[in-house]
């Protein structure tokens, strides 16, 4: 099958998939998960906002709402589901031609349980994204694209997915090759993507949640998976309902009181990520701080974690944001003609 045939078939499959997503609500449906997760964090922002004086419908709310569907549901998935078929095929075939070694058929996750595939895929993807994010800040022409995301001047959950379409090209091009070669399929990617969507919405939300609460939620989810045998985790053999409930309760309490104090150093949070969007960067880190997308761990490991003080009311944006394009078209054409 040649390049044109691979690409054509991939996009035909995606067109069918896109229509099916919209017309068939279900648990494995990106479209409705995006709506559900967004509605959840929007409700939290309304009920208990961190910045009480910020408007409920903050500046550029509807612009960001459109970005959510364009970047998460349309452009992002098109590239992963279609273009990756072509790139991964050629990358794997090139390695095979040079070394006679088939990476896809020989990947170490071929026979691993689902939880190992998901955990490996999540960590590898987040690590790659952390470095790509640093690259977006460090390389001048990439920073021009990334300015779209940093043009947010009032933070809210929908700001998570305001970014230039070229970022999808950069992120996906670099991340999906190792994921696909590891054997992370579209269904696995779906689970990882939904989890990171929720954390990304949380990081950008106008809320502040204690570590014990987020730790408890994390523990509850782990307990639920163990109790039901999800993701091929079979620690309980034929458990009774009582045993399942006890497992969930123990996991929830362990998450709250054991993991809770460390949650904001393991996972990103609104209190940490707000500083990534600060108008003025500290002199020690002129190219940015707190680059973590889902995991905060990488920033602490590589020395880019900086939280000077409670930053809920700091000025957001970047020098020059006042004259940056305010509309979708203008923002997505920005950077294509070189540095402004």
C-alpha positions in Angstrom: 0.0 0.0 0.0 1.5 3.4 -1.0 1.5 6.6 0.9 -1.5 8.0 -0.8 -3.6 4.9 -0.2 -2.5 4.7 3.4 -3.4 8.4 4.0 -6.7 8.1 2.1 -7.8 5.0 3.9 -6.9 6.6 7.3 -8.9 9.7 6.6 -11.9 7.7 5.4 -11.7 5.7 8.6 -11.5 8.9 10.6 -14.5 10.5 8.8 -16.6 7.4 9.6 -15.3 7.5 13.2 -16.1 11.2 13.6 -19.7 10.8 12.5 -20.1 7.8 14.7 -18.7 9.7 17.7 -21.3 12.4 17.4 -24.3 10.2 16.7 -23.5 7.4 19.1 -23.0 8.5 22.7 -21.1 6.0 24.8 -18.3 5.4 27.4 -15.7 5.2 24.7 -16.7 8.5 23.0 -14.3 11.4 22.9 -16.9 14.0 22.0 -19.2 13.3 25.0 -16.3 12.8 27.4 -15.1 16.3 26.4 -18.5 17.7 27.2 -18.8 15.8 30.5 -15.3 16.8 31.8 -15.7 20.4 30.7 -19.1 20.7 32.3 -17.7 19.2 35.6 -14.9 21.8 35.9 -17.2 24.6 34.7 -19.6 23.8 37.6 -16.7 23.7 40.1 -15.6 27.2 38.9 -19.1 28.5 39.4 -19.6 27.0 42.8 -16.2 27.7 44.4 -13.9 30.0 42.3 -10.4 30.5 43.4 -10.4 34.1 42.0 -13.8 35.3 43.3 -13.7 38.5 41.3 -13.2 36.9 38.0 -16.3 36.9 35.8 -18.1 33.5 35.5 -17.8 33.9 31.7 -14.3 35.2 31.8 -12.6 37.1 29.0 -12.4 34.9 25.8 -14.5 32.1 27.3 -16.4 31.4 24.1 -13.2 31.6 22.0 -11.6 29.0 24.2 -14.7 26.9 24.1 -14.4 26.7 20.3 -10.7 25.9 20.7 -11.6 22.9 22.8 -13.5 21.2 20.1 -11.1 22.3 17.3 -7.9 21.2 19.0 -9.0 18.2 21.1 -11.7 16.6 19.0 -11.0 17.6 15.4 -7.4 18.5 14.6 -5.7 16.5 17.4 -7.4 13.2 16.6 -7.2 13.6 12.9 -3.4 13.7 13.2 -3.1 10.9 15.6 -5.6 8.6 13.9 -4.7 9.4 10.3 -1.2 10.9 9.8 0.3 8.6 12.3 -0.6 5.6 10.2 1.7 6.9 7.4 4.6 8.2 9.6 4.8 5.2 11.8 4.7 2.8 8.8 7.6 4.6 7.2 9.6 4.9 10.4 9.2 1.2 11.2 9.9 0.2 7.6 13.0 2.3 7.6 14.4 0.7 10.8 13.5 -2.7 9.4 15.3 -2.0 6.1 18.4 -0.9 7.9 18.6 -3.4 10.7 16.1 -6.2 9.7 14.4 -5.6 13.0 10.6 -5.0 13.2 10.0 -2.6 16.1 6.3 -2.8 16.1 6.2 -6.6 16.2 9.0 -6.8 18.7 7.8 -4.1 21.1 8.0 -5.1 24.8 4.3 -4.3 25.5 2.9 -6.8 23.0 1.9 -9.3 25.7 1.8 -7.0 28.7 -1.5 -6.5 30.7 -3.5 -3.4 29.8 -2.5 -1.5 33.0 1.2 -1.8 32.1 0.5 -0.6 28.5 -1.5 2.4 29.9 1.0 3.3 32.6 4.0 3.1 30.2 2.2 5.0 27.5 1.1 7.7 29.9 4.6 8.2 31.4 6.4 8.1 28.1 3.9 10.5 26.5 4.1 13.0 29.4 7.9 12.9 29.5 8.0 13.6 25.7 5.4 16.4 26.1 7.4 18.0 28.9 10.5 18.3 26.6 8.4 19.4 23.7 6.8 22.1 25.9 10.3 23.4 26.9 11.2 23.4 23.2 8.2 25.6 22.4 9.5 28.2 24.9 13.1 27.9 23.9 13.0 28.0 20.1 12.0 31.5 18.9 9.8 30.5 15.9 8.0 27.8 18.0 7.4 30.4 20.8 5.5 32.5 18.2 3.0 29.7 17.9 3.0 29.0 21.6 2.1 32.6 22.3 -1.5 31.7 21.4 -1.8 29.6 24.5 -0.1 32.2 26.6 -2.4 35.0 25.3 -4.9 33.9 28.0 -5.3 36.8 30.4 -8.0 35.3 32.7 -7.5 31.6 33.5 -10.3 29.0 33.3 -10.7 25.3 32.4 -11.3 26.0 28.7 -7.9 27.8 28.4 -6.4 24.4 28.5 -7.0 23.8 24.8 -6.4 27.2 23.4 -3.3 26.7 21.3 -2.1 27.2 17.8 -2.8 24.3 15.3 1.0 24.0 14.7 1.4 22.8 18.3 -0.7 19.8 17.4 1.7 19.1 14.5 4.8 19.5 16.7 3.4 17.5 19.7 1.8 14.7 17.8 4.7 14.3 15.3 7.1 13.8 18.2 4.9 11.8 20.6 3.0 9.4 18.5 6.0 7.6 17.0 7.3 6.2 20.3 3.7 5.5 21.5 2.8 3.6 18.3 6.0 1.7 18.2 5.5 0.7 21.9 2.1 -0.8 20.9 -0.1 1.9 22.3 -3.2 1.7 20.2 -6.1 4.1 19.6 -8.2 2.6 22.5 -5.2 2.8 24.9 -4.6 6.4 23.7 -8.2 7.1 24.3 -7.9 6.2 28.0 -4.7 8.1 28.4 -6.1 11.1 26.5 -9.2 11.3 28.7 -7.2 11.2 31.9 -4.8 13.9 30.7 -7.7 16.0 29.5 -9.2 16.0 33.0 -5.9 16.9 34.6 -5.3 19.6 32.0 -8.7 21.1 32.6 -8.0 21.0 36.4 -4.6 22.7 36.0 -6.2 25.6 34.1 -9.4 25.9 36.2 -10.3 28.8 38.5 -10.3 26.5 41.5 -8.0 25.5 44.3 -8.3 22.0 45.8 -6.3 20.7 48.8 -3.9 17.9 48.2 -5.8 15.6 50.5 -8.9 16.0 48.4 -7.2 15.3 45.1 -5.2 12.5 46.7 -8.5 11.0 48.0 -10.0 11.2 44.5 -6.9 9.6 43.0 -7.1 6.8 45.6 -10.8 6.3 45.0 -10.2 5.8 41.2 -7.3 3.3 41.9 -9.5 1.5 44.4 -12.4 1.3 42.0 -10.1 -0.2 39.3 -8.7 -2.8 41.7 -12.2 -3.7 43.1 -13.7 -4.2 39.6 -10.6 -5.9 38.0 -10.4 -3.1 35.5 -7.4 -2.7 33.1 -6.5 -6.4 33.7 -5.6 -5.7 37.4 -6.6 -9.0 39.0 -5.6 -8.5 42.6 -8.9 -9.6 44.0 -10.2 -13.1 43.0 -14.0 -13.3 42.9 -14.5 -10.6 45.5 -17.7 -10.1 47.4 -19.4 -6.7 47.3 -18.2 -6.1 50.9 -14.6 -6.8 49.9 -14.9 -4.4 46.9 -16.3 -1.6 49.1 -13.5 -2.2 51.7 -10.9 -2.0 48.9 -12.3 1.3 47.6 -12.5 2.8 51.1 -8.9 1.8 52.0 -7.6 3.1 48.7 -9.5 6.4 49.1 -8.1 6.9 52.7 -4.6 5.9 51.6 -4.8 8.4 48.7 -6.0 11.2 51.0 -3.5 10.7 53.9 -0.5 9.0 52.3 -0.4 10.4 48.8 -2.3 13.6 49.5 0.6 15.6 51.0 2.7 14.9 47.9 0.0 15.2 45.2 1.0 18.7 44.1 4.6 17.6 43.6 3.5 14.5 41.6 0.7 16.1 39.5 0.3 19.5 38.1 -2.1 21.9 39.8 -3.8 25.3 39.3 -1.5 26.8 42.0 1.6 25.6 40.1 0.4 26.1 36.5 -0.7 29.7 37.1 2.9 30.6 37.4 3.7 29.1 34.0 1.3 31.7 32.6 2.8 34.6 34.5 3.3 37.8 32.5 6.8 38.2 33.9 9.3 35.3 34.2 11.8 35.2 37.0 15.3 36.3 36.0 16.6 32.8 36.8 14.3 31.2 34.3 13.8 33.6 31.4 12.4 30.9 29.1 9.7 29.7 31.4 8.9 27.6 34.5 6.6 24.8 35.5 6.4 23.0 32.1 4.6 19.9 33.3 1.4 19.1 31.5 0.1 16.3 33.7 3.0 15.4 36.0 4.7 18.1 38.1 7.5 15.5 38.9 9.6 16.4 35.8 9.8 20.1 36.9 11.1 19.2 40.3 13.5 16.6 38.8 15.0 19.0 36.3 14.9 22.2 38.4 12.2 24.2 36.6 9.6 24.1 39.4 9.1 27.6 40.7 6.2 28.8 43.0 7.3 32.1 44.6 4.0 32.6 46.5 0.2 32.3 46.2 -0.2 33.4 42.6 -4.0 33.5 42.2 -4.0 37.2 41.3 -0.8 37.6 39.3 -0.9 39.2 35.9 -1.1 36.6 33.0 0.2 36.7 29.5 3.5 37.9 28.1 5.1 41.3 27.2 3.2 42.3 24.1 0.0 40.4 24.7 -1.9 43.7 24.7 -1.4 43.9 20.9 -1.7 40.1 20.2 -4.5 39.0 17.8 -7.8 38.6 19.7 -9.7 36.4 17.1 -9.3 32.7 16.2 -8.2 33.3 12.6 -5.7 36.0 13.5 -4.2 33.8 16.3 -3.9 30.7 14.0 -2.2 32.7 11.3 0.2 34.2 13.8 3.8 33.0 13.4 3.4 31.6 9.9 5.1 34.6 8.4 8.0 34.5 10.8 8.5 36.3 14.1 6.4 39.4 14.5 
